[in-house]
């Protein structure tokens, strides 16, 4: 059977990307990084090679019946490598081993699970089993299932050192870190998604639980996933799934630890109960546990962080969802996907209030116009960084205990003031589609701080219009507004509102409802102020009810301009001129006409004219689009590579 290479389409081979990504943006002494969504070569589903992300010249290899298999959509739509006791993947050794010979301070990160109560299991090992004190590993010791623990193993009697943290033997996933500090007593930190918000478990790495540095002389003889040593199957083989494995040739703590854990938690839909931050020298908090107090449960979301090579376009929580997005039994699984405008540094993260699962017929939970309807008791709060555009929000009815339903039974309700009271402030509503057991709401806008839930068994009056889209673009120095709505039977008109501070709005125009029309446009004739300009639409019904669109931001003319010096590139360089009135952080992206993004990087520009040069020597000949993004504004220019 022909071999296949499964890899994330990031065009990392292009010189444009500079191949600078690292987990959480932490790159110092990163010596091994493998992940199941990149660089896996298979024959059928059996793994032949697993290439390092951080070094394309290195890889693990498997042979014959000892090869593990690749499984797709195992955790939060991500794949995993599946091991079953006899499987192994052998990696580079000697001077190419991840941890330097004799080193006594390093860090190991893993994303894994097991369903097995097998007594001894090795996820990864670097050791010489014939030499006492020569080893390190990420391993498990089940105590025959009575008190399972995991941690580090130094390969020296009494062989219990470095085992500190419990692990679930039920297929639940763990994002974990073994952080060895100096081979002293109580020098091993065991950290995972369950204790990182409190304090790491502490273990010891010497063989007598007493001070005594230098017990271990770490060997580079083996570097193996799934076994204690190559060719010794069935002894301490791993039984479970592995999605990502990272080794640093030094300890990792503080902000760097938070960056690596945030990257892994966001990618795999695991809750940390700590702030989630981006990569970079000055990380951005994309989920704040203090701001979102009461909603820090089953946190997940979508986003893009080029420093981590992280792109999440669909996500759910590991607690409520199966790997393919279906809901677990008795779990209210929510999937967010299909962002319309996701770019680098932009995230949409949600968490719920931990209310009981299931629907409740309680008029205090729904807007007064929906009296008599039911609603999920649980509600989700949004933290939105940047602007990912509109999204789809899907619920699995199987996890809600609802077996039959019709489209008219459901509405997504968004509480715009974010106080969780759906009878005060302003609400937006979205209609559903149903496929099998999945109820989906498309074209949903979720602004920062808003709260949403789903109403069921709809009764009462016809609801206000549902907002599908709203955009603002600059055309010949004027703001061109476009919007699309649904359910316009009761709609009277649309009031266009303008602001320069996103708080104080004034009405600058009115567009009447035109029969059954659902698409509208309006050109604002006023001069755009320097810097940010904000627009929103206030839709009004015949009975006086109203609902707001999202707020759209537009940079004023003269604030930012993009031009290309050479639209036909016959050399290696694309020369760009960017003019701005203020220092700005831009996202520069290159797209093919077929819709593939082949380059993305952040670029700081200063006041005045900036000359930027991009190396496009590795791009194939063809037509491309350069996009420059800041805030919600996007400017584009086409060029040809000859």
N, C-alpha and C positions, 0 to 999 in steps of 0.2 A: 504494500500500500504506500502511496506517495506521502512523503513527509510534508508537514505543514508548519509554518511559522506563525504563531499567534502573537501579535504585538499591537500596542496602542498606537493609533495613527497620529504621531506627533512630528514626523519628519525630522527626528533628532539627528539624522545624518547630515543635514544641511549645516554649513558653517554659520548660517545666520543664527542658529540657536545657541551656539558656543558650548553646547553640551554641558551646561553649568548647573543643572538641576541636582538637588540632593534632598533627602527626606526632611521636611520642615525647613529647608534651606540651610541645614547644618552640614557643612562639608568637611571641616577640619578632621583629619585622620579617619575619614570614612573609607573603610577598606573592603566592605562587602555589602552589596545591596541587590537582592533579588526579589522580584514580585511576580505573581502569577499572571498579571495582565500585560506582561512585556517580555519579549525575548525567549519565549518557550517554544522549542521545536519538538514536534511530536510525530510519531507514526501511528495513525489512527488517533487514539487518545493517550497512548503511552509516551512518556516524556523521554526524549533522546538527549536534549540539551536544555539547560536553564542558564541563560546568559546574564552576567552581572549588568546592572543598569549603569553603575558608576565606572565600569571599565569593560568595554566591549571585547577586549582580548581575553577575558576570563569567563569561564562558565563551569557549571556542574554538568556531569554526564551520567547517563544511565545505560545499562546494557541488559539485553535478554529479559528474562522473567523477573528481574529485580527492579525493573522500571516502575515508578509510580505512574498515576494517570492524571490527566488534566480534566477538571470538571468546571463547566461554565456556570455562571450565576449561582454561586454558592453562598456568598455573603454580600448583601447590598448590591446586587447585580455584578459583583466582581467574581472572577474565577479563583480556583484554589487547586493546589497539587494534593492528591489524595494518596496517603500511605497506608499500608495494611501489614505491618509487622515485618515482612520480608523485603520491603522496598528500600532502595537507597539511591542517592545521587552523590557522586564523588567529585570534589572540587580541587582547585590548585593547592599544592602543598609547598613545603620548604619556604624559600624566601617569598613565595607568592601567597602563602597562607594569610588569612585575615589578621591574626594577632601575632605580633613579633615574638620570636622564641624568647622565653624567659620573662616576658612582660607580665606584670602583676596588677595592671590597672586597665580596664577596658569596659565596654558596654555592648550588650546584646539585646536587640529588640525583635519581637516576634508577634505575628498575628496568626493564631492557631486555635484549634479545638480538638477535643477527643470525646468519643462515646465509649471508650474502653476503660475497664477497671483493671487492665493489665498492670502488673506490679511495678515494672521498671520500663520507662520509655525514654528514648533520646530523640529530641527534635533535631538538634544539631550538635556536633562534637568536633573539637580540635584537640587531639590527644595522641599519646603513645601508651596503649593499654599495658605494655610490658614494663613501663617505667613508673614507679610510684610518684605521685605528685606532679605528673606531667600534663594533666588534662584540664580542659574546661568544656562545659556543655550547657545547653538549655535542656533540662531533663525533668522527668516526672517520677514520683515515687508514690504509688497509690495506697500503700499499707493495706493491700487487699481490699481497697475500696472504702475502708472505714474512716480514714483521715487522709485523703489524697493531698499531696503537697508538690510544689514544683520550685525549681530554682537552678543552682549552679552545682557542678560536681568537679572536684579537684583531682579525682582518681587516686586517692590515698586513704588508707584505713583510718577510722572506721566507716568511711564511705557515706557519711550522713551530713557532711558539711555543706553549707550553702543551700539547704532545703528549708524554705521559710513560709511560702504563701500557699494557701489552699487553692484548688482549682476545681471547677465543676466537671463531673463525669456525665454530662448529658448533652453534649454537642453544642453547648453555649461557647461563644467565641471570647477570646481574651486578647487584648492588646497589652503586651507585657514587656518589661525591661529588667534585665539582670545587670546591675551596675557594680563592678568589682573595683574597690578603691585602692587597696594597698596590700592585700594578703595579710591582714591582721585579724584579730578577733573582732567580731561584729563589724566587718568591713564590707559585707555584701548587702546591697540594697535590692529588694525585690519589689517592683512597682508594676501595677496593672491598672486597668480602667476602673477597678473597684476601690482602690486605696490611694490613688494619686491625689485625690482631694483632701486626704487626711495626712497620712505619713506612710513612707515605705515600710514594708516588713524588713527587719534586719536579721541577717544570718552571719555565719562566720566561715572563713575559707581555709583555716588551718585545721590540722587533724586532731587537735587536743582542746580546742576552744580556749586557747590561751594565747597571749601575745607571742609572736614568733614569726617575723617576716622572713620571707625566703623559703617557705615550705615548698612552694610550687616552682618548678622549673619548666614552664610551659613549652610543650613540644609542638613542632610544626609538621609532624609525620603524617597526620591525617587532617582532612577537612571534609566532613561528610554530613549529609542531611538524611535523617531517617534511621540511623544506626549508631552504635557505639564506635565501630570500626568497620572498614570495608570487608565484605565477604563473610561477615559473621552474622548472618540473618537468624531471626527467631529468638535471639537472646533478649536484647533490650530495644527492639525495633519500635518505631513510632506507629501508632494506630490512630489516625486522624487526618485533619486537613490543615494545610499551611498555605497562607496567601502572601505573606511577606516576611522577609528575614533581613535584618540590618545589623552590621557589626562595625563598631568604632574601635580603633586601637588606642582608646583613652576613655576615661569615665565621662558621662554626660549628665549634667544636672542643671538646676536653675532654669533660666529662660530657654536654653537650648532643649532641655527635656520637654518643656511645655510645647515647643515648636514641633518636635518629632511626634509627641503624643497627639497634638491637635491635628497634624497631617493625617495620622493613621485613624483617629476617631472620626474625622470628617469623611474620609474615604470609605470607611467600612460601617458607618452608622452606629457607632458605639458611644455611649454617654460617659463623660468623665466627671461631671459635677464640678468642673473648673472652667475658667475662661478658655475659649478656643481662639487661637491667634494664628496669624499668617507667618510666612517666612520673611526674611529680610532683616536688615540691621535694626530697623524700628518696626517691630511687628504691630499689626492692626488687630484689635480685638473684634472678632466677628460674632462671638456669642459671649455675653457678659452675665455671669451668674447672679451678680448683685442687681443689675437692672432688671433681670428677668426672674427675680425671686418668685417662687411659687409655680414657675413654669419650666424649671430645669429638670424635666423628666422626658426620657426617650428622645433626646435631642438629636436632630439630623438635619441635613440640608444639602443644597447644591452650591457650587462655586468653582472658581478657577484661581489657581496660584501657580504661576509659571516657575517660581523659585523652587517649588516642590514637584514640578511636573504633574500637578494635580488638576484634573478636570472632571467634575462631577455634574452630569446633566440629568441624572435621575437618582433618587435616594429615598430610603425609608429607614426606620430604626431597626436594629438587629433584634430588639426585644419583641417587637410586634410583627415583623415581616420575615418571610422566608427569603432565600437568596434571590429568587426571581421576582420579588415584589408582592407575591400573594401573602395574605394575612395568615398569621398563626391562629389556631383555635382560640376563641374567646378573647381575641386581641383586636383592638380598633386600629388596624394598620392603615396608615396614610402614606401615599407615595406622591412626591413632588417631582415633576419632570418637565421637559420641553421648554426651557427658557428661551425667550425670543431674542435676548440681547446680551448674553453672558460674555464678560470680558475679564481680563486679568485683574485680580484684586477685588472681584465682585462676588458676593455671597448672599444667599437667602437661607437663614437657619431658623428652625422652629422647635419648640418644645411645648409639652402640654401641662395642664394644671393638676394632673393625677386624680381627676374626678373618676368616679366609678364608670366602668364601661357600660354601654347599652343606651338605648333611647328612653326618654322620659316625656310623658305628656304633662307638661307643666307650663302654664301660661306665663310664669315669671321668667322663663328661660328664653322665650321667643319675642320678637317685636310684637307690639300690640296688634299690628295688621295681620299677624299670623295666629291670633288667638284660636286655640283648639288644635293646633299642630303640635308635633313632638319635636324634640331636639336631642342630639347627643349631649349628655351631661359634660363630657370632656370637651375642652376647647384649647386651641393652640395659639401661642403668641409668636410673633415674627420679629426677628432682627435682620434688617436688610442693609447690607453694605454695598455702596455703589448702586447700580441699576441693572438687574438681570433681565429686565423686561417683564412680560407676562409669562405665566407658567400654567401648567395643568396640575390639578389637585385631584387625586383619586382615592377612593375608599373601597375596601373589600367587604362586601356585605356578609360573606361567610363568617368573618370575625365579629360581626355585629349581631349575629343570630337572626338575620333577616333572610328568608329563603326566596320569597317572591316579591317583586316590586315593579312599578312602572315609572317612566321618566318623570311624570308630573308629581311623583311623591317626594322629590328631593329638591332642595335649594342649598347652595353654599351661602352662608351669611358672614360678611366681614364687618366687624365693629371698628369703624374708622378712628374713634377716639381712644381705643385700646384700654378701656376701663373694665371690659368684660361684662358690661351691662348692655344687653342688646335692645333695651327699651329706651335708652338715652342716646344722645348724639346722633350720628349719621351711620347708616348701614348701606352696604352694597350687596347685591344678590347676583348669583350666577346659576344658570340652568344646567341640568345634567344630561349626560348621555349614559347608556348602560350597555355593556358588553359582557355577557356571562354574569359573574358576580361582582364585576367592577363598575362602580359609579364614578364617572369622571366629569370634572368641571374644567373646561378649557378657557384659555384667554383670561386667566385670573390675575389681577393686580394685587400684590400684597406689599403694602408699604411698611416701613420701619415702625415697630411698636403696635401694629394692628393685631387684632385677635380674630380668629375665625372658628366656625363650627358648622355642622351640617344639620339642617332642619329636615324632618321627615313627616310623612302623612300630612301633606300640605292641605290646609283648609283655609277659608277666609277670602279676603278680597284679592283681586289681581295685584301683584307686586309691582313696584316701580321698575323702570327699565333696568336691564342688566348690561353692564359695561363690558365690552369685548376688547376694545383697544382705544388708546388716545395718544397722539404724538404731536410734537412741535418741532418744526424744522425751519431753518432760515432760507428764504428764497428771495433773491434780489434785495437783501437788506430788510425784508419784512418777515414777520413770524407767520408761517403757514400752519394752521391747526387742522388736524383730521381726527375724526373719531367714528367708531362703529358701535352700535348698541343692538339690543334685542328687546322683545316684549314692549313694543311702542304703543300699544292700544290706548293707553291712558295718557300718553305724553303730550304736553302742550308746547313747550319750547325749551331752548338750551341757552343759558346765560354764560357768556364767556367772561372769565374773571382773570385779572392780572395782578401780579405783585412783584416787588423787587427784593422781598425778604422772606418769602414763602409762608408768611403768617398773616399779613394784612392785605386782603384782596379787595379789589373794586371791580364792578361790572363795566366792561368796555364794549359789549355788543350782545345781541340776541339773535338766535337763529330759530325760526319756527319749525315745529314738527311738520313735515311735508307728507301727509298721508301715511302709507305704510313704510316710508323710507327708513333705512337703518344705517346709512352711511352719510356723513356730513363733513363739510370743510368750512373754514373761516380764515380770512387773512386779516391779521391785526395791523391796522394802518399806522399806529403810533410808532415812535422811534424806540428801538431797543436800547435800554440803558447799558452802559459799560458793565461787564461782568455778568452775573447771573440774572436771568429773567424767568419768572415762574407763571405758568398758566394752569387753570383748571376749568372744568365745565360744571355748572349747576343745572341739572335737569329738573324741570318742574312739571308735575302732573296737573290735570284740570282741577283736581280737588285741593291743590296747594301742597301736596306732598312733594318732596324733592330728594335728590340723591346726588352726591358729588362724584366726579371722576377722580382718578389719581392726579397728582401734581406732576406736570412735565416741566423740566428745566431746559432753558435755551441760553447759550452764551451770546451776549450782545456783539453786534458787528464791530470789528476793530479789536476785540479781545483776543481773537485767535484766527490765524489764517494759515493755510497749507498750500504750498506750490512745489512742483517738481522742476528741477533745473533741466533734467534729461528724461523725457518721457519714453525715449527709445534708448535702451541700455545696450550698448555694443561692447562696453568694457566690463569691469567687475563691480562697479560702484553705481548705486542709485543715490543721487544727490537731492536733498530735500531742504526746502526753506520753510521755517516756521516762525511766524511773527506773533508776538503776544505782548500784552500790556502789563502782565504780571508773571511772576515765577509760577510754573504749573508742572504737575506730574501728568505725563501723557502715556497712553498705551498706543504703541505702533504695531500694526498687524498687516501681514501680507496674505492675501487670499487668491486662490485660483478662481477662474471663471466658473469652475464646476462646484465651487463652494467649500473647498478645503483650505483651512488655515495652515500655512506653512511657516509662519514666523510670528512671534509675539514678544515684545519686550517693553519694559517701562523706560521712559526717557524724561529727564528733568530739563525743562527749558527756562531760560531767564528772560527778563524784560528786554524787549527789542527783537532784533532779527537773529535767528539761530540757524546755523548751517549744520545739517546732520547728514552723515554718509553711512549707507548700509552696504555691506558686502553681499552681493547677489551672485557671486561667481558660481555657487553650487546649484542655483536654480536652473532647471531645464528651460530651453527656449519656449516662449509662449507669452500669453497675455495674462496680466496680473492686476490686482487692485490693492492699493495701499490705503489702509484705513487709519485715521488718527482719532482717538477717543479721549475725552475728558468729561467727567460727570456724565450727563446724558446726551452730550453733543458728539456727533460723529461727522468727520469730514473725510472725503474719499478722493482719490486720484488714480487714474489708470496709467499703467506703463507696460511696455513690451520688452521682454528680454530676448536679445538676438543671439 
